[in-house]
């Protein structure tokens, strides 16, 4: 064996052991001068007990995590180590979809003029109108004394018909109308008492009354007309129904109490309608981290809420976010289908409600909500114009009445690209389809992979984005010539989202001198950039004289996976958003003076951005990734706030520390005071971060040395000196060097 450099190596290993041994180690040596050739080794001893192991640890953003430990013989110094470290998602989201009557009529929800309906979960009623021009319009009669009449004197206007009662006791009852959740409904009708020229005039106590039905089924009179009065003239009934009359099986009816026979005592009514307000509101149950929140979520930056709705031309569906006091949050209102909850100030607001206002069109059309998805969820029921929402058909046909795609053997339809709003490593996809094969891909260059719904993605890898496709499901015999048609109706996505750690580091001495990691706070979550140039998740910028409010962010120079952010104007509006790299405007979005918007770059825009980033000659490095400064511009007025930055990129880093590195010195030093178990030191590696998130750590290799072995050690105090300038201690150690 070559002996060159023996003295240097031995001294270095002794120094490592002295630094890294128990606190009693001293510098008094015993060396017997004998070199035992049988104990020499060409390579340091390798202990594979922990080699190749990968462990996931959770960081809370404030305390040290010592869960990852390296095992080494207690008598030997560690001389080198190789670790692979990568970020991992700490799941904080609880993906939630509201899409049924249990939500719309929830005890914590507030309905005012809105109502739930089983048909599409509409939240707004429509006027019930019965003009009897072509039949009885669903009204039923207790006997022949009440019926539809075409006697023109008993009809409002010319032509058509009305309801006539006469002769004796009789009821005419309306169809059932769902008035549940409405706070105000009025009943209108044209009413005429008969006379000699129009049937025959009722006498005293031959009366007509109108009644409503309560939810228990009992009937109560809300309007009466007395037979003792002079007949021959019409009157207009206009009565507000009480709350007890407003329920899911509401009905009204007319009742004539008596009569003198089929010759006599006529009453007529026509053009009956229930006037339901043309606008209505529904306020959601509470969402938040307050102890009494109906739908609890973690206290962290919130994910957006997605609205699956149908808003016909001329109607409006407006939303407003309310704070824990029921007050509107500045700038948090709009009529688009994304509610940017990333703007919620989580330090000052601990729960919210969403208020929706439904406004009917002049033609009587109404907006409808079919699903509300939040905290990492998304649902699409393919309401009219799905092509506008990014769906692409290749031969498939869309039916607006059935709200579904259908096709033959060679047809298919592709979804838009879905990008997580937060770091995600798993998801569940479900949907409704018939004879349809669902497929998925995670890159536009990938081939399609068949999946079965519900489909679970749990590969423990960061999920950056994906696209779905629905096509014909091959018959059991594989003969597509036997195939007829397939249908696809809706899709649900629930992400397992949360956060990667920001500024992960190793700090053995807890002295803010990191042996690994740490980074500029502008880098944000490692592998998932979510902070702007101010180091925060949100940044405010006032529109200057030019009208532009600008901010910047560090975006990964290579392998950017997607880019999204949200913008909100307080006390103003905006109409243009630009994304700029250097002097190049990569993309521009234009709007019509709105107060908030979510921007998600499409694949073409993302490709242009990646080209500009790659060409940039100005970049900074942090945690193994180069970053380029990207500028965001908003043309508008008032105070502009940016939030919801999402710019993921693949991230990992290798720690390769040798014997003279601060890392190895610190690891050996960390062994002081460790109690060996079966001759093994388990050296904890103290990981920290500035935010919640997980790390995956793989111990690739580790070497300790058998060339220096600790035999014994002790420490003693010096005798006290009257006025010492320092307190000295004497350390003794005996060790043996083999080399």
ZAMARGU-4260 file (C-alpha; in steps of 0.2 Angstrom, whole numbers, plus 5000, padded with zeros to 4 digits):
<rodrens>
0) 5000/5000/5000 | 5006/5017/4996 | 5011/5027/5012 | 5013/5044/5004 | 5003/5057/5014
5) 5001/5046/5029 | 5005/5060/5042 | 4993/5072/5034 | 4979/5059/5033 | 4981/5053/5051
10) 4981/5071/5058 | 4966/5075/5048 | 4956/5060/5054 | 4962/5063/5072 | 4955/5081/5070
15) 4939/5074/5064 | 4937/5063/5078 | 4942/5076/5091 | 4929/5088/5084 | 4916/5075/5082
20) 4918/5064/5097 | 4909/5065/5113 | 4912/5081/5124 | 4925/5072/5135 | 4937/5070/5120
25) 4954/5078/5124 | 4971/5080/5115 | 4982/5069/5126 | 4987/5054/5115 | 4994/5036/5116
30) 5002/5029/5101 | 5011/5013/5103 | 5022/5015/5087 | 5016/4999/5079 | 5008/4997/5063
35) 4997/4982/5061 | 4997/4978/5042 | 4982/4967/5044 | 4971/4982/5049 | 4976/4993/5034
40) 4963/4996/5021 | 4963/5003/5003 | 4946/5011/5006 | 4937/5018/5021 | 4924/5006/5029
45) 4907/5007/5021 | 4892/5004/5031 | 4877/5000/5020 | 4864/4999/5034 | 4856/5015/5029
50) 4863/5017/5011 | 4849/5019/4998 | 4836/5023/5011 | 4824/5037/5006 | 4814/5046/5020
55) 4801/5060/5019 | 4801/5073/5033 | 4788/5086/5037 | 4794/5104/5041 | 4782/5117/5049
60) 4792/5132/5045 | 4797/5137/5062 | 4805/5122/5072 | 4819/5110/5068 | 4816/5093/5061
65) 4828/5079/5067 | 4819/5064/5060 | 4832/5060/5047 | 4848/5052/5055 | 4864/5044/5048
70) 4871/5029/5057 | 4889/5027/5059 | 4901/5017/5071 | 4903/5027/5087 | 4922/5025/5087
75) 4925/5031/5069 | 4924/5048/5061 | 4912/5052/5046 | 4923/5057/5032 | 4911/5060/5017
80) 4892/5059/5014 | 4881/5060/4998 | 4863/5065/5000 | 4849/5068/4987 | 4837/5081/4993
85) 4821/5086/4984 | 4805/5095/4989 | 4789/5086/4992 | 4771/5092/4995 | 4764/5093/5012
90) 4746/5091/5009 | 4735/5105/5017 | 4720/5105/5005 | 4703/5096/5007 | 4696/5097/4990
95) 4678/5100/4991 | 4664/5101/4978 | 4646/5108/4982 | 4634/5101/4970 | 4618/5095/4978
100) 4603/5100/4988 | 4612/5097/5005 | 4622/5113/5001 | 4609/5124/4993 | 4597/5121/5007
105) 4611/5120/5021 | 4606/5126/5038 | 4621/5138/5038 | 4616/5145/5020 | 4605/5160/5018
110) 4592/5160/5004 | 4583/5176/4999 | 4573/5174/4984 | 4583/5159/4978 | 4578/5141/4978
115) 4586/5125/4975 | 4579/5113/4962 | 4583/5096/4958 | 4584/5100/4939 | 4602/5106/4937
120) 4603/5113/4955 | 4596/5130/4949 | 4596/5143/4963 | 4583/5154/4956 | 4564/5152/4953
125) 4553/5157/4938 | 4536/5165/4938 | 4522/5152/4938 | 4509/5159/4925 | 4492/5151/4921
130) 4482/5160/4907 | 4470/5146/4903 | 4471/5150/4884 | 4474/5132/4879 | 4467/5121/4892
135) 4467/5121/4911 | 4486/5123/4913 | 4487/5108/4925 | 4474/5115/4937 | 4462/5101/4944
140) 4444/5101/4949 | 4435/5093/4964 | 4419/5091/4953 | 4410/5098/4938 | 4405/5114/4947
145) 4422/5120/4943 | 4430/5119/4925 | 4438/5129/4911 | 4426/5141/4903 | 4427/5150/4886
150) 4413/5162/4890 | 4420/5178/4884 | 4412/5189/4897 | 4421/5179/4910 | 4438/5180/4902
155) 4452/5194/4904 | 4454/5201/4886 | 4447/5193/4870 | 4449/5174/4866 | 4456/5161/4877
160) 4448/5155/4892 | 4446/5156/4911 | 4441/5146/4926 | 4423/5146/4931 | 4415/5140/4947
165) 4396/5139/4950 | 4381/5129/4957 | 4388/5123/4974 | 4403/5118/4984 | 4419/5116/4973
170) 4438/5117/4972 | 4450/5122/4958 | 4468/5118/4963 | 4484/5124/4955 | 4499/5113/4950
175) 4513/5111/4963 | 4526/5124/4963 | 4543/5124/4972 | 4544/5140/4981 | 4557/5133/4994
180) 4569/5146/5000 | 4560/5161/4993 | 4556/5175/5005 | 4544/5185/4994 | 4531/5179/4982
185) 4515/5188/4977 | 4499/5180/4969 | 4490/5190/4955 | 4474/5186/4946 | 4459/5193/4937
190) 4443/5190/4946 | 4425/5193/4941 | 4408/5190/4949 | 4395/5184/4938 | 4379/5193/4934
195) 4363/5192/4924 | 4372/5195/4908 | 4386/5183/4912 | 4380/5168/4920 | 4371/5173/4936
200) 4375/5183/4951 | 4379/5174/4967 | 4369/5178/4982 | 4373/5181/5000 | 4385/5168/5007
205) 4389/5161/4990 | 4407/5166/4991 | 4423/5163/4982 | 4439/5162/4992 | 4458/5159/4988
210) 4468/5148/4999 | 4487/5143/5000 | 4493/5126/5006 | 4506/5125/5020 | 4520/5112/5021
215) 4509/5101/5032 | 4495/5101/5019 | 4483/5112/5028 | 4474/5126/5018 | 4472/5144/5024
220) 4462/5158/5016 | 4472/5173/5010 | 4458/5182/4999 | 4439/5182/5000 | 4426/5189/4988
225) 4408/5190/4995 | 4393/5185/4985 | 4382/5199/4993 | 4390/5212/4983 | 4385/5218/4966
230) 4392/5207/4951 | 4396/5211/4934 | 4413/5220/4936 | 4431/5213/4937 | 4444/5216/4950
235) 4463/5212/4951 | 4469/5202/4965 | 4487/5206/4972 | 4492/5197/4988 | 4509/5193/4996
240) 4510/5176/5002 | 4516/5173/5020 | 4532/5163/5023 | 4522/5147/5028 | 4515/5146/5010
245) 4533/5145/5003 | 4539/5128/5002 | 4544/5114/4990 | 4526/5108/4987 | 4517/5125/4987
250) 4499/5126/4979 | 4485/5138/4979 | 4466/5135/4975 | 4449/5143/4974 | 4435/5138/4984
255) 4416/5142/4981 | 4407/5137/4997 | 4389/5135/4991 | 4377/5139/4977 | 4359/5137/4971
260) 4361/5124/4957 | 4368/5123/4940 | 4358/5138/4934 | 4367/5150/4946 | 4380/5159/4956
265) 4395/5161/4944 | 4413/5166/4948 | 4427/5168/4935 | 4446/5170/4937 | 4459/5172/4924
270) 4478/5176/4921 | 4484/5169/4938 | 4502/5170/4941 | 4515/5169/4955 | 4527/5184/4954
275) 4544/5178/4960 | 4557/5192/4961 | 4568/5194/4946 | 4583/5194/4957 | 4588/5183/4971
280) 4603/5179/4982 | 4611/5164/4990 | 4625/5165/5003 | 4636/5150/5006 | 4640/5142/5023
285) 4656/5148/5031 | 4673/5142/5025 | 4688/5145/5035 | 4699/5140/5050 | 4689/5148/5063
290) 4684/5135/5076 | 4665/5137/5071 | 4668/5137/5052 | 4655/5125/5044 | 4668/5119/5031
295) 4685/5120/5039 | 4701/5123/5028 | 4719/5124/5034 | 4725/5142/5038 | 4736/5145/5023
300) 4734/5154/5006 | 4717/5148/4999 | 4715/5141/4982 | 4702/5148/4970 | 4684/5143/4969
305) 4678/5138/4952 | 4659/5141/4947 | 4651/5128/4936 | 4636/5138/4929 | 4625/5142/4915
310) 4622/5161/4912 | 4611/5164/4897 | 4612/5180/4887 | 4604/5195/4897 | 4606/5187/4914
315) 4619/5190/4927 | 4627/5179/4940 | 4637/5190/4952 | 4647/5185/4967 | 4654/5194/4982
320) 4666/5187/4996 | 4661/5192/5013 | 4672/5192/5028 | 4669/5185/5046 | 4658/5200/5050
325) 4647/5198/5034 | 4655/5213/5026 | 4661/5214/5008 | 4680/5212/5006 | 4687/5226/4995
330) 4689/5221/4977 | 4682/5204/4980 | 4667/5204/4969 | 4664/5200/4951 | 4654/5190/4938
335) 4668/5178/4931 | 4668/5160/4934 | 4684/5160/4946 | 4684/5168/4963 | 4702/5172/4967
340) 4702/5167/4986 | 4721/5169/4986 | 4718/5187/4991 | 4710/5183/5007 | 4721/5190/5022
345) 4722/5175/5032 | 4730/5184/5047 | 4714/5196/5049 | 4700/5185/5042 | 4697/5168/5049
350) 4681/5163/5039 | 4672/5169/5024 | 4655/5167/5015 | 4652/5168/4996 | 4636/5178/4991
355) 4629/5175/4974 | 4616/5186/4966 | 4605/5180/4952 | 4597/5192/4940 | 4584/5187/4927
360) 4584/5193/4909 | 4569/5203/4902 | 4565/5187/4892 | 4563/5177/4909 | 4579/5167/4907
365) 4588/5164/4923 | 4606/5160/4928 | 4610/5143/4936 | 4624/5136/4947 | 4628/5118/4945
370) 4643/5116/4956 | 4655/5126/4967 | 4673/5118/4968 | 4686/5124/4980 | 4702/5120/4990
375) 4709/5110/4976 | 4694/5104/4967 | 4686/5107/4950 | 4670/5101/4942 | 4664/5103/4924
380) 4646/5098/4919 | 4649/5104/4901 | 4636/5118/4902 | 4633/5127/4885 | 4648/5132/4876
385) 4661/5120/4883 | 4671/5124/4867 | 4674/5141/4874 | 4681/5133/4890 | 4694/5124/4881
390) 4686/5108/4876 | 4692/5102/4858 | 4681/5090/4848 | 4688/5078/4835 | 4672/5072/4827
395) 4662/5072/4843 | 4645/5081/4843 | 4640/5092/4858 | 4621/5093/4863 | 4616/5109/4873
400) 4600/5101/4878 | 4608/5086/4885 | 4624/5095/4890 | 4635/5081/4884 | 4647/5075/4870
405) 4643/5060/4860 | 4652/5051/4845 | 4655/5036/4835 | 4670/5024/4835 | 4683/5036/4828
410) 4677/5052/4837 | 4685/5059/4853 | 4685/5075/4863 | 4699/5083/4873 | 4698/5093/4889
415) 4708/5109/4892 | 4725/5107/4901 | 4723/5107/4919 | 4736/5114/4930 | 4736/5113/4949
420) 4734/5130/4958 | 4746/5124/4972 | 4760/5110/4973 | 4751/5093/4971 | 4757/5075/4971
425) 4741/5066/4969 | 4723/5068/4963 | 4707/5058/4960 | 4697/5060/4943 | 4679/5055/4941
430) 4666/5058/4929 | 4650/5052/4920 | 4651/5043/4903 | 4643/5029/4893 | 4653/5017/4882
435) 4667/5030/4883 | 4686/5026/4887 | 4694/5040/4897 | 4713/5043/4894 | 4726/5054/4901
440) 4743/5062/4897 | 4755/5073/4907 | 4764/5081/4893 | 4758/5087/4876 | 4771/5075/4868
445) 4766/5060/4877 | 4755/5046/4871 | 4738/5044/4878 | 4736/5031/4892 | 4719/5022/4896
450) 4712/5025/4913 | 4697/5019/4922 | 4686/5031/4932 | 4687/5035/4946 | 4706/5036/4943
455) 4719/5039/4957 | 4736/5047/4953 | 4747/5043/4968 | 4764/5041/4961 | 4772/5052/4974
460) 4779/5063/4961 | 4775/5082/4959 | 4760/5084/4947 | 4763/5098/4936 | 4748/5097/4923
465) 4738/5085/4913 | 4725/5083/4899 | 4710/5071/4897 | 4703/5063/4882 | 4686/5053/4880
470) 4684/5041/4865 | 4675/5025/4861 | 4677/5011/4873 | 4682/4995/4863 | 4669/4981/4864
475) 4674/4965/4873 | 4678/4956/4857 | 4689/4971/4851 | 4679/4973/4835 | 4675/4991/4833
480) 4664/4988/4818 | 4651/4982/4831 | 4652/4999/4841 | 4638/5011/4840 | 4640/5028/4850
485) 4648/5034/4866 | 4643/5049/4878 | 4652/5060/4890 | 4643/5071/4902 | 4654/5078/4916
490) 4671/5077/4925 | 4677/5080/4943 | 4695/5083/4949 | 4701/5083/4967 | 4719/5087/4970
495) 4730/5082/4984 | 4737/5100/4986 | 4748/5109/4998 | 4765/5117/4999 | 4783/5113/4996
500) 4795/5120/5009 | 4803/5138/5006 | 4821/5141/5010 | 4825/5123/5016 | 4842/5122/5025
505) 4853/5112/5037 | 4859/5121/5052 | 4869/5110/5064 | 4874/5123/5077 | 4857/5133/5076
510) 4868/5148/5072 | 4860/5153/5055 | 4876/5148/5047 | 4869/5134/5035 | 4879/5119/5031
515) 4867/5117/5016 | 4852/5126/5009 | 4844/5142/5013 | 4840/5154/4999 | 4834/5172/4995
520) 4816/5173/5001 | 4811/5179/4983 | 4813/5161/4978 | 4798/5155/4987 | 4793/5137/4989
525) 4807/5126/4982 | 4801/5118/4966 | 4785/5129/4966 | 4788/5147/4964 | 4774/5156/4974
530) 4782/5173/4979 | 4784/5189/4971 | 4800/5201/4971 | 4795/5207/4989 | 4797/5189/4995
535) 4778/5188/4999 | 4763/5179/4992 | 4755/5195/4988 | 4761/5212/4982 | 4753/5229/4980
540) 4757/5241/4966 | 4749/5258/4963 | 4745/5263/4945 | 4757/5277/4940 | 4755/5292/4928
545) 4757/5279/4914 | 4743/5269/4920 | 4754/5254/4923 | 4756/5245/4940 | 4770/5233/4939
550) 4779/5220/4950 | 4792/5207/4947 | 4795/5189/4951 | 4810/5176/4949 | 4805/5163/4937
555) 4815/5147/4934 | 4826/5149/4919 | 4824/5131/4913 | 4810/5118/4913 | 4796/5129/4919
560) 4780/5119/4919 | 4766/5132/4920 | 4763/5150/4925 | 4748/5157/4933 | 4743/5172/4944
565) 4728/5183/4949 | 4726/5202/4949 | 4714/5213/4959 | 4710/5231/4958 | 4704/5241/4973
570) 4695/5257/4970 | 4698/5255/4952 | 4698/5243/4937 | 4710/5237/4924 | 4709/5232/4905
575) 4727/5225/4901 | 4739/5213/4908 | 4757/5210/4901 | 4770/5197/4905 | 4787/5204/4901
580) 4805/5196/4900 | 4818/5209/4898 | 4812/5221/4884 | 4800/5208/4876 | 4782/5207/4880
585) 4778/5188/4880 | 4759/5189/4881 | 4745/5201/4883 | 4728/5199/4890 | 4714/5212/4887
590) 4698/5214/4897 | 4684/5226/4898 | 4687/5236/4914 | 4686/5223/4927 | 4691/5222/4945
595) 4699/5205/4946 | 4705/5191/4935 | 4715/5174/4935 | 4728/5172/4921 | 4734/5155/4917
600) 4746/5154/4902 | 4741/5142/4888 | 4753/5130/4880 | 4758/5142/4866 | 4761/5157/4878
605) 4771/5145/4890 | 4782/5140/4875 | 4785/5158/4871 | 4789/5162/4889 | 4801/5147/4891
610) 4810/5153/4875 | 4813/5170/4882 | 4819/5163/4899 | 4831/5152/4891 | 4838/5166/4880
615) 4841/5177/4895 | 4859/5181/4900 | 4855/5188/4917 | 4850/5175/4930 | 4853/5171/4949
620) 4856/5154/4956 | 4847/5147/4972 | 4845/5129/4978 | 4852/5122/4961 | 4841/5132/4950
625) 4844/5148/4940 | 4830/5161/4940 | 4826/5175/4928 | 4817/5191/4933 | 4800/5192/4925
630) 4789/5208/4925 | 4770/5209/4926 | 4761/5224/4920 | 4743/5229/4923 | 4736/5244/4914
635) 4722/5251/4925 | 4718/5263/4940 | 4718/5262/4958 | 4728/5250/4969 | 4733/5234/4960
640) 4736/5218/4970 | 4745/5203/4963 | 4743/5186/4971 | 4741/5167/4968 | 4758/5166/4959
645) 4761/5148/4953 | 4777/5144/4943 | 4782/5126/4946 | 4798/5118/4940 | 4807/5101/4944
650) 4819/5103/4958 | 4832/5092/4968 | 4850/5095/4974 | 4864/5083/4979 | 4874/5086/4994
655) 4892/5079/4991 | 4902/5083/5006 | 4921/5078/5009 | 4932/5076/5024 | 4937/5094/5024
660) 4920/5101/5021 | 4910/5112/5034 | 4896/5099/5032 | 4907/5084/5038 | 4915/5094/5052
665) 4898/5099/5058 | 4891/5082/5057 | 4905/5075/5067 | 4904/5089/5080 | 4885/5085/5081
670) 4890/5068/5089 | 4895/5076/5105 | 4884/5070/5119 | 4876/5056/5108 | 4875/5040/5117
675) 4880/5025/5106 | 4867/5011/5104 | 4876/4994/5101 | 4891/5004/5095 | 4882/5015/5083
680) 4879/5034/5083 | 4863/5039/5075 | 4868/5057/5070 | 4852/5068/5067 | 4853/5080/5053
685) 4843/5096/5058 | 4832/5102/5043 | 4823/5119/5044 | 4813/5129/5032 | 4803/5146/5032
690) 4786/5138/5028 | 4777/5121/5029 | 4782/5108/5017 | 4790/5091/5015 | 4808/5085/5010
695) 4813/5068/5002 | 4830/5064/5007 | 4840/5049/5000 | 4856/5043/5008 | 4866/5039/4992
700) 4883/5035/5001 | 4892/5037/5017 | 4910/5033/5023 | 4918/5033/5040 | 4936/5029/5044
705) 4943/5014/5053 | 4961/5022/5053 | 4957/5031/5069 | 4948/5023/5084 | 4944/5031/5100
710) 4950/5021/5115 | 4946/5032/5130 | 4943/5050/5134 | 4940/5061/5150 | 4939/5079/5155
715) 4945/5088/5171 | 4943/5106/5178 | 4959/5116/5182 | 4961/5122/5200 | 4952/5138/5202
720) 4962/5154/5200 | 4957/5169/5210 | 4954/5181/5196 | 4955/5170/5180 | 4953/5178/5163
725) 4946/5162/5156 | 4940/5146/5164 | 4951/5132/5157 | 4948/5113/5156 | 4960/5099/5153
730) 4954/5086/5140 | 4962/5069/5139 | 4960/5056/5125 | 4968/5040/5120 | 4966/5034/5102
735) 4975/5022/5091 | 4980/5026/5073 | 4980/5012/5060 | 4989/5017/5044
</rodrens>
